[in-house]
Amino acid sequence: MLTSVSHDLRTPLASIIGGLSSLKSYRDRYDEPTRDELLGTALSEAERLDRFVGNLLDMTRLDAGRHRAQSASRSMPATSSPRRCAGPSRS
């Protein structure tokens, strides 16, 4: 799973870094439509990365909640019948 996560994080980052570094280095050599395309690609890849990171964090929270719930159920004592409170004795 770590390999998949690593790939999914690096792919949009490579596109973002590549497009922005090209713009920084060669801005004057690109015409306006090409600059807009590079910026658009960087923006869409940044949004893709944002969605992926959000999903990853959501899965982590869900997994942490499941572990807490499992841990709590293991620490509760098992009883076979409900406990009754003894009332005042009548003599």
Order of alpha helices (4+ residues) and beta strands (2+ residues): alpha-alpha
